[in-house]
């Protein structure tokens, strides 16, 4: 029977990726509202769509980095049972003295 293992993002990922997403959002906000070309190309609706996507990605990173939601779920097949006292490669090695 397969065994399920959950993998989470390391905590440093929060402190690197979330500020990066904030910088990207700040740049997009500035280009959408601070420049005439940005207002024409992106507009309010485009800015709302991009902002929503960045908030969702940031939320996913936050939940995976804090350990509330797994980043991956791995299913690992168990090895076949071996006779008692024997590992997968043969008898146990002698203990060092």
N, CA, C and O atoms as a MOPAC input file, in Angstrom:
PM7 MOZYME 1SCF
protein

 N      0.84900 1    -1.17300 1     0.00000 1
 C      0.00000 1     0.00000 1     0.00000 1
 C      0.89800 1     1.24100 1     0.00000 1
 O      1.84500 1     1.31700 1     0.78400 1
 N      0.61500 1     2.19500 1    -0.85600 1
 C      1.47800 1     3.38500 1    -0.91500 1
 C      1.34900 1     4.25700 1     0.32600 1
 O      0.28400 1     4.37800 1     0.93200 1
 N      2.45100 1     4.84200 1     0.66700 1
 C      2.50300 1     5.73300 1     1.82600 1
 C      2.51000 1     7.16800 1     1.31100 1
 O      3.20700 1     7.47700 1     0.34400 1
 N      1.74200 1     8.04300 1     1.94600 1
 C      1.65800 1     9.44500 1     1.51900 1
 C      2.57700 1    10.29900 1     2.38400 1
 O      2.52900 1    10.25000 1     3.61300 1
 N      3.40900 1    11.07800 1     1.71200 1
 C      4.30800 1    11.98600 1     2.41600 1
 C      4.00100 1    13.40300 1     1.94600 1
 O      3.80600 1    13.64000 1     0.75400 1
 N      3.95800 1    14.33700 1     2.88400 1
 C      3.68200 1    15.72700 1     2.55200 1
 C      4.97900 1    16.52800 1     2.61900 1
 O      5.74300 1    16.41200 1     3.57700 1
 N      5.21600 1    17.33400 1     1.60000 1
 C      6.40900 1    18.17500 1     1.54400 1
 C      5.96900 1    19.63700 1     1.60200 1
 O      5.03900 1    20.04300 1     0.90500 1
 N      6.64000 1    20.41500 1     2.43200 1
 C      6.31500 1    21.82000 1     2.61400 1
 C      7.47200 1    22.68300 1     2.10900 1
 O      8.60400 1    22.21300 1     1.99700 1
 N      7.17800 1    23.93600 1     1.80800 1
 C      8.23000 1    24.86500 1     1.40900 1
 C      9.03900 1    25.27400 1     2.63100 1
 O      8.49400 1    25.35100 1     3.73200 1
 N     10.32400 1    25.53500 1     2.45800 1
 C     11.11600 1    26.01100 1     3.59100 1
 C     10.68800 1    27.42100 1     3.99400 1
 O     10.23400 1    28.19200 1     3.14900 1
 N     10.82700 1    27.76600 1     5.27700 1
 C     10.37300 1    29.08400 1     5.73500 1
 C     11.08100 1    30.25500 1     5.06500 1
 O     10.48400 1    31.32400 1     4.93400 1
 N     12.32600 1    30.09500 1     4.63900 1
 C     13.01700 1    31.21200 1     4.00100 1
 C     12.33500 1    31.60800 1     2.71300 1
 O     12.49400 1    32.74000 1     2.25600 1
 N     11.56900 1    30.69400 1     2.11100 1
 C     10.87400 1    31.00500 1     0.87200 1
 C      9.88200 1    32.14400 1     1.08100 1
 O      9.68000 1    32.96000 1     0.18200 1
 N      9.26200 1    32.20500 1     2.25600 1
 C      8.33600 1    33.30200 1     2.56100 1
 C      9.05800 1    34.64200 1     2.54200 1
 O      8.57000 1    35.61600 1     1.97000 1
 N     10.21200 1    34.67600 1     3.16800 1
 C     10.91900 1    35.94000 1     3.34900 1
 C     11.63600 1    36.39200 1     2.08600 1
 O     12.13900 1    37.51400 1     2.03500 1
 N     11.69400 1    35.53800 1     1.06400 1
 C     12.27900 1    35.92700 1    -0.21200 1
 C     11.18800 1    36.22700 1    -1.23500 1
 O     11.22800 1    37.25800 1    -1.90600 1
 N     10.21900 1    35.33000 1    -1.35200 1
 C      9.22800 1    35.43600 1    -2.42100 1
 C      8.14000 1    36.47500 1    -2.14500 1
 O      7.71900 1    37.17400 1    -3.06700 1
 N      7.67800 1    36.59200 1    -0.91000 1
 C      6.60400 1    37.54700 1    -0.61900 1
 C      7.07000 1    38.99300 1    -0.84700 1
 O      6.33700 1    39.75200 1    -1.48100 1
 N      8.24800 1    39.41400 1    -0.36600 1
 C      8.70300 1    40.76500 1    -0.71200 1
 C      8.91700 1    40.95700 1    -2.21900 1
 O      8.68600 1    42.04600 1    -2.74600 1
 N      9.35600 1    39.90300 1    -2.90600 1
 C      9.53100 1    40.00700 1    -4.34800 1
 C      8.17800 1    40.23100 1    -5.03200 1
 O      8.07600 1    41.04000 1    -5.95500 1
 N      7.14900 1    39.52000 1    -4.58600 1
 C      5.81800 1    39.72500 1    -5.14700 1
 C      5.31200 1    41.13400 1    -4.84600 1
 O      4.64500 1    41.74600 1    -5.68000 1
 N      5.62700 1    41.64900 1    -3.66200 1
 C      5.21900 1    43.01900 1    -3.33300 1
 C      5.91400 1    44.04400 1    -4.22600 1
 O      5.30200 1    45.02500 1    -4.64500 1
 N      7.18800 1    43.81400 1    -4.51200 1
 C      7.90700 1    44.71200 1    -5.42200 1
 C      7.32800 1    44.65600 1    -6.83500 1
 O      7.18800 1    45.68400 1    -7.49700 1
 N      6.99400 1    43.45600 1    -7.28900 1
 C      6.38600 1    43.31200 1    -8.61700 1
 C      5.04200 1    44.03300 1    -8.64500 1
 O      4.73100 1    44.73200 1    -9.61000 1
 N      4.24800 1    43.86700 1    -7.59500 1
 C      2.93800 1    44.52200 1    -7.53000 1
 C      3.09800 1    46.04400 1    -7.49900 1
 O      2.33900 1    46.76300 1    -8.14900 1
 N      4.08400 1    46.53300 1    -6.74700 1
 C      4.30800 1    47.98200 1    -6.68500 1
 C      4.70400 1    48.52600 1    -8.05400 1
 O      4.23500 1    49.59000 1    -8.45800 1
 N      5.55800 1    47.80700 1    -8.76600 1
 C      5.95600 1    48.24900 1   -10.10400 1
 C      4.77100 1    48.25100 1   -11.06500 1
 O      4.60400 1    49.19200 1   -11.84100 1
 N      3.95300 1    47.21000 1   -11.02000 1
 C      2.78400 1    47.14600 1   -11.89700 1
 C      1.79800 1    48.25400 1   -11.55300 1
 O      1.21200 1    48.86200 1   -12.44800 1
 N      1.61100 1    48.52000 1   -10.26100 1
 C      0.70900 1    49.59800 1    -9.84900 1
 C      1.22800 1    50.95000 1   -10.33300 1
 O      0.45900 1    51.77200 1   -10.83100 1
 N      2.51800 1    51.17600 1   -10.18800 1
 C      3.09800 1    52.43600 1   -10.65600 1
 C      2.94900 1    52.57100 1   -12.17000 1
 O      2.58700 1    53.63300 1   -12.67600 1
 N      3.23700 1    51.47300 1   -12.89200 1
 C      3.14500 1    51.57300 1   -14.34900 1
 C      1.70500 1    51.69700 1   -14.81800 1
 O      1.45500 1    52.28300 1   -15.87100 1
 N      0.75300 1    51.16200 1   -14.06500 1
 C     -0.65300 1    51.25200 1   -14.47600 1
 C     -1.23800 1    52.62900 1   -14.20100 1
 O     -2.05300 1    53.11800 1   -14.98400 1
 N     -0.84200 1    53.25700 1   -13.11400 1
 C     -1.46000 1    54.52600 1   -12.73400 1
 C     -0.50800 1    55.72300 1   -12.82900 1
 O     -0.96200 1    56.86700 1   -12.85800 1
 N      0.77000 1    55.47900 1   -12.87800 1
 C      1.73000 1    56.57300 1   -12.89100 1
 C      2.18300 1    57.00600 1   -14.26000 1
 O      2.76600 1    58.08000 1   -14.40300 1
 N      1.93300 1    56.20600 1   -15.26700 1
 C      2.35300 1    56.56500 1   -16.62100 1
 C      1.14200 1    56.56900 1   -17.55700 1
 O      0.19400 1    55.80900 1   -17.36000 1
 N      1.18400 1    57.41100 1   -18.55100 1
 C      0.07000 1    57.49300 1   -19.50000 1
 C     -0.03300 1    56.22500 1   -20.34500 1
 O     -1.13100 1    55.74700 1   -20.62900 1
 N      1.11600 1    55.68900 1   -20.74200 1
 C      1.10500 1    54.47500 1   -21.56100 1
 C      0.54900 1    53.29400 1   -20.76000 1
 O     -0.18700 1    52.46900 1   -21.30000 1
 N      0.89600 1    53.21400 1   -19.48500 1
 C      0.38100 1    52.13400 1   -18.63500 1
 C     -1.12200 1    52.21700 1   -18.45600 1
 O     -1.80700 1    51.19500 1   -18.44600 1
 N     -1.64200 1    53.44100 1   -18.31200 1
 C     -3.08900 1    53.61000 1   -18.18400 1
 C     -3.81000 1    53.13600 1   -19.43100 1
 O     -4.89200 1    52.55600 1   -19.34700 1
 N     -3.21000 1    53.38200 1   -20.58800 1
 C     -3.83800 1    52.95300 1   -21.84000 1
 C     -3.75200 1    51.44700 1   -22.03800 1
 O     -4.72300 1    50.82600 1   -22.47000 1
 N     -2.60300 1    50.85100 1   -21.72800 1
 C     -2.39900 1    49.43700 1   -22.00600 1
 C     -3.02700 1    48.52900 1   -20.95700 1
 O     -3.71200 1    47.56700 1   -21.30400 1
 N     -2.80400 1    48.82100 1   -19.68300 1
 C     -3.26900 1    47.92400 1   -18.63000 1
 C     -4.65400 1    48.32300 1   -18.13200 1
 O     -5.56300 1    47.49400 1   -18.10000 1
 N     -4.81400 1    49.54200 1   -17.75600 1
 C     -6.11000 1    50.01900 1   -17.28800 1
 C     -6.47600 1    49.45500 1   -15.92100 1
 O     -5.71600 1    48.69300 1   -15.32500 1
 N     -7.63800 1    49.83700 1   -15.44100 1
 C     -8.08800 1    49.41300 1   -14.10800 1
 C     -8.40800 1    47.92500 1   -14.06100 1
 O     -8.03200 1    47.24400 1   -13.10700 1
 N     -9.09400 1    47.41200 1   -15.07500 1
 C     -9.47900 1    45.99500 1   -15.08600 1
 C     -8.23600 1    45.10700 1   -15.14900 1
 O     -8.14700 1    44.11700 1   -14.42400 1
 N     -7.29600 1    45.44700 1   -15.99400 1
 C     -6.05900 1    44.66800 1   -16.07700 1
 C     -5.28200 1    44.69800 1   -14.77200 1
 O     -4.72200 1    43.68500 1   -14.35300 1
 N     -5.24900 1    45.87100 1   -14.12500 1
 C     -4.55400 1    45.98100 1   -12.84400 1
 C     -5.24300 1    45.12400 1   -11.78600 1
 O     -4.56800 1    44.48900 1   -10.97600 1
 N     -6.57300 1    45.09500 1   -11.78100 1
 C     -7.30800 1    44.25800 1   -10.81800 1
 C     -7.03900 1    42.77600 1   -11.05100 1
 O     -6.88800 1    42.01500 1   -10.09500 1
 N     -6.97900 1    42.36500 1   -12.30700 1
 C     -6.70400 1    40.95600 1   -12.61900 1
 C     -5.30100 1    40.57100 1   -12.16100 1
 O     -5.12100 1    39.53900 1   -11.51400 1
 N     -4.31900 1    41.38200 1   -12.48800 1
 C     -2.93200 1    41.09500 1   -12.09700 1
 C     -2.79900 1    41.11900 1   -10.57200 1
 O     -2.11900 1    40.26900 1    -9.99800 1
 N     -3.43200 1    42.06800 1    -9.92700 1
 C     -3.37000 1    42.14700 1    -8.46300 1
 C     -4.00400 1    40.92400 1    -7.81600 1
 O     -3.47600 1    40.40100 1    -6.83500 1
 N     -5.12400 1    40.46300 1    -8.35200 1
 C     -5.77600 1    39.26200 1    -7.80900 1
 C     -4.88200 1    38.04600 1    -7.96600 1
 O     -4.76900 1    37.24000 1    -7.04200 1
 N     -4.24900 1    37.90000 1    -9.11500 1
 C     -3.35100 1    36.76300 1    -9.33300 1
 C     -2.17700 1    36.81300 1    -8.36300 1
 O     -1.80400 1    35.78700 1    -7.79500 1
 N     -1.58900 1    37.99200 1    -8.16700 1
 C     -0.45100 1    38.10500 1    -7.24300 1
 C     -0.87100 1    37.82500 1    -5.80500 1
 O     -0.10600 1    37.22500 1    -5.05100 1
 N     -2.06900 1    38.24700 1    -5.41100 1
 C     -2.55500 1    37.96000 1    -4.05100 1
 C     -2.76400 1    36.46200 1    -3.87000 1
 O     -2.41700 1    35.91900 1    -2.82200 1
 N     -3.32000 1    35.78800 1    -4.86300 1
 C     -3.52700 1    34.34200 1    -4.76300 1
 C     -2.20200 1    33.58100 1    -4.70100 1
 O     -2.05600 1    32.64300 1    -3.91600 1
 N     -1.24600 1    33.98600 1    -5.52600 1
 C      0.07000 1    33.33000 1    -5.49400 1
 C      0.75300 1    33.57600 1    -4.15000 1
 O      1.35000 1    32.66200 1    -3.58000 1
 N      0.66600 1    34.81000 1    -3.64100 1
 C      1.24800 1    35.10700 1    -2.33300 1
 C      0.57900 1    34.32600 1    -1.21800 1
 O      1.25000 1    33.87200 1    -0.29200 1
 N     -0.72300 1    34.16500 1    -1.29400 1
 C     -1.43200 1    33.36100 1    -0.29200 1
 C     -1.02500 1    31.90300 1    -0.33000 1
 O     -0.84100 1    31.27600 1     0.71300 1
 N     -0.88200 1    31.35800 1    -1.54200 1
 C     -0.42000 1    29.97100 1    -1.65600 1
 C      0.97800 1    29.80500 1    -1.06700 1
 O      1.23600 1    28.85300 1    -0.33000 1
 N      1.87000 1    30.72600 1    -1.38900 1
 C      3.22200 1    30.65500 1    -0.82900 1
 C      3.19400 1    30.74700 1     0.68900 1
 O      3.93200 1    30.03700 1     1.37200 1
 N      2.34300 1    31.62300 1     1.21600 1
 C      2.25800 1    31.79400 1     2.66300 1
 C      1.78500 1    30.51100 1     3.34000 1
 O      2.37300 1    30.08600 1     4.33400 1
 N      0.73100 1    29.89000 1     2.81200 1
 C      0.20100 1    28.66700 1     3.42400 1
 C      1.17300 1    27.49700 1     3.29000 1
 O      1.28600 1    26.68500 1     4.20900 1
 N      1.87600 1    27.39700 1     2.16200 1
 C      2.82500 1    26.30200 1     1.99000 1
 C      4.08800 1    26.52500 1     2.81600 1
 O      4.70200 1    25.56000 1     3.27300 1
 N      4.48200 1    27.77000 1     3.01200 1
 C      5.68700 1    28.06000 1     3.78600 1
 C      5.47700 1    27.95900 1     5.28000 1
 O      6.41500 1    27.65000 1     6.01500 1
 N      4.24900 1    28.21700 1     5.75100 1
 C      3.97400 1    28.12200 1     7.18800 1
 C      3.56800 1    26.71500 1     7.60500 1
 O      3.40400 1    26.45300 1     8.79700 1
 N      3.40400 1    25.80700 1     6.65400 1
 C      3.08900 1    24.42300 1     6.98800 1
 C      1.60400 1    24.14800 1     7.12200 1
 O      1.22700 1    23.10600 1     7.65700 1
 N      0.76200 1    25.03300 1     6.66300 1
 C     -0.67900 1    24.78200 1     6.73900 1
 C     -1.17200 1    23.95900 1     5.56600 1
 O     -2.12700 1    23.19400 1     5.70100 1
 N     -0.53600 1    24.10500 1     4.42300 1
 C     -0.88500 1    23.33700 1     3.22900 1
 C      0.40300 1    22.78400 1     2.62400 1
 O      1.40100 1    23.49900 1     2.53800 1
 N      0.39000 1    21.52200 1     2.20600 1
 C      1.61600 1    20.96600 1     1.61200 1
 C      1.84200 1    21.49400 1     0.20800 1
 O      0.90000 1    21.76500 1    -0.53700 1
 N      3.11500 1    21.63400 1    -0.13400 1
 C      3.47700 1    22.03300 1    -1.48900 1
 C      3.36600 1    20.83400 1    -2.42700 1
 O      2.99100 1    20.98200 1    -3.59000 1
 N      3.68800 1    19.66000 1    -1.92300 1
 C      3.62000 1    18.43300 1    -2.70200 1
 C      3.06800 1    17.32800 1    -1.82400 1
 O      3.24800 1    17.34400 1    -0.60600 1
 N      2.39400 1    16.36500 1    -2.44400 1
 C      1.99300 1    15.14100 1    -1.76200 1
 C      2.60600 1    14.00400 1    -2.56400 1
 O      2.24400 1    13.77400 1    -3.71800 1
 N      3.52700 1    13.30800 1    -1.94800 1
 C      4.24400 1    12.23000 1    -2.61600 1
 C      3.68400 1    10.89300 1    -2.15800 1
 O      3.45800 1    10.68900 1    -0.96500 1
 N      3.46000 1     9.98800 1    -3.09100 1
 C      3.03700 1     8.64200 1    -2.75000 1
 C      4.20300 1     7.71300 1    -3.03300 1
 O      4.64800 1     7.58000 1    -4.17300 1
 N      4.69600 1     7.06600 1    -1.97100 1
 C      5.86900 1     6.20500 1    -2.06600 1
 C      5.42600 1     4.77600 1    -1.82800 1
 O      4.75800 1     4.47100 1    -0.84100 1
 N      5.81000 1     3.90200 1    -2.74900 1
 C      5.50400 1     2.48800 1    -2.56900 1
 C      6.41400 1     1.91500 1    -1.48700 1
 O      7.61900 1     2.16600 1    -1.48500 1
 N      5.83900 1     1.15300 1    -0.57600 1
 C      6.62900 1     0.51100 1     0.46500 1
 C      7.44600 1    -0.61900 1    -0.14600 1
 O      7.01700 1    -1.26900 1    -1.09900 1
 N      8.62900 1    -0.84300 1     0.41900 1
 C      9.47000 1    -1.94500 1    -0.04200 1
 C      8.85000 1    -3.26800 1     0.41300 1
 O      8.08400 1    -3.31500 1     1.37600 1
 N      9.19400 1    -4.32500 1    -0.29500 1
 C      8.66600 1    -5.63100 1     0.09400 1
 C      9.22600 1    -6.00700 1     1.45500 1
 O     10.38500 1    -5.71600 1     1.75200 1
 N      8.42400 1    -6.64200 1     2.27400 1
 C      8.92500 1    -7.03700 1     3.60000 1
 C     10.07500 1    -8.03500 1     3.46800 1
 O     10.06000 1    -8.92200 1     2.61400 1
 N     11.05600 1    -7.86700 1     4.32800 1
 C     12.21300 1    -8.76400 1     4.32800 1
 C     12.17400 1    -9.60900 1     5.58500 1
 O     11.54900 1    -9.22000 1     6.57200 1
 N     12.83700 1   -10.77000 1     5.56700 1
 C     12.86700 1   -11.58600 1     6.78800 1
 C     13.52300 1   -10.82900 1     7.93600 1
 O     14.35200 1    -9.94500 1     7.72000 1
 N     13.14700 1   -11.18100 1     9.14100 1
 C     13.65200 1   -10.48100 1    10.32400 1
 C     15.17700 1   -10.60300 1    10.41000 1
 O     15.74600 1   -11.68400 1    10.25800 1
 N     15.81700 1    -9.45700 1    10.65900 1
 C     17.26700 1    -9.45900 1    10.83400 1
 C     18.02800 1    -9.21500 1     9.54200 1
 O     19.25200 1    -9.09000 1     9.56600 1
 N     17.34900 1    -9.14700 1     8.44700 1
 C     18.03700 1    -8.92200 1     7.17300 1
 C     17.47400 1    -7.65100 1     6.54700 1
 O     16.26000 1    -7.47600 1     6.44400 1
 N     18.36600 1    -6.78500 1     6.13800 1
 C     17.95500 1    -5.56800 1     5.45800 1
 C     17.82600 1    -5.82500 1     3.96900 1
 O     17.91500 1    -6.97100 1     3.52800 1
 N     17.62300 1    -4.79600 1     3.20600 1
 C     17.48700 1    -4.98800 1     1.76100 1
 C     18.77200 1    -5.42600 1     1.08700 1
 O     18.72900 1    -5.93300 1    -0.03400 1
 N     19.92800 1    -5.24300 1     1.74100 1
 C     21.19400 1    -5.61900 1     1.10600 1
 C     21.82800 1    -6.83800 1     1.72400 1
 O     22.92200 1    -7.21900 1     1.30700 1
 N     21.20900 1    -7.46500 1     2.68600 1
 C     21.79300 1    -8.66800 1     3.28200 1
 C     21.80800 1    -8.57100 1     4.80500 1
 O     21.08000 1    -7.77500 1     5.39800 1
 N     22.65200 1    -9.39500 1     5.42600 1
 C     22.68100 1    -9.38500 1     6.90100 1
 C     23.21700 1    -8.06800 1     7.44300 1
 O     23.88600 1    -7.31000 1     6.74100 1
 N     22.91000 1    -7.81900 1     8.69700 1
 C     23.37300 1    -6.57900 1     9.33200 1
 C     24.89200 1    -6.58800 1     9.44600 1
 O     25.48900 1    -7.63000 1     9.71500 1
 N     25.51900 1    -5.43600 1     9.24300 1
 C     26.97300 1    -5.39100 1     9.42500 1
 C     27.31400 1    -5.44700 1    10.91100 1
 O     26.52600 1    -5.05800 1    11.77200 1
 N     28.50800 1    -5.94000 1    11.17200 1
 C     28.95900 1    -6.04100 1    12.56800 1
 C     29.16900 1    -4.65600 1    13.13600 1
 O     29.58400 1    -3.74300 1    12.42200 1
 N     28.88700 1    -4.49300 1    14.41800 1
 C     29.05000 1    -3.19400 1    15.08100 1
 C     30.54800 1    -2.89100 1    15.21500 1
 O     31.33300 1    -3.79000 1    15.51700 1
 N     30.94800 1    -1.63600 1    14.99500 1
 C     32.36100 1    -1.29600 1    15.17000 1
 C     32.77100 1    -1.35200 1    16.64600 1
 O     31.96800 1    -1.09600 1    17.54400 1
 N     34.04600 1    -1.69500 1    16.86900 1
 C     34.53800 1    -1.80500 1    18.25300 1
 C     35.32600 1    -0.61800 1    18.63800 1
 O     35.81500 1    -0.54100 1    19.76500 1

